[in-house]
Amino acid sequence: MVKKRIVDGNVDFRDNIWAEEVSKEARELVMMLLVYDYLERATVYGALRSAWIVRDDDALRDAYRKRISTALF
């Protein structure tokens, strides 16, 4: 059933868990990865540039920098 909906392009996020607990950026990333046509589907590099991953990546880098700077002094 899920595969058929992906092939037909009928993927949606109506379930409450998607609407309430998953960010818009995360939903957009999932939609980019569920495209049936591999020529149109996001690549690994495209996924890594998604707003959801970039936002968390920046936060992790900042936390790492703070940890390193306090360890050096």
Order of alpha helices (4+ residues) and beta strands (2+ residues): alpha-alpha-alpha-alpha-alpha
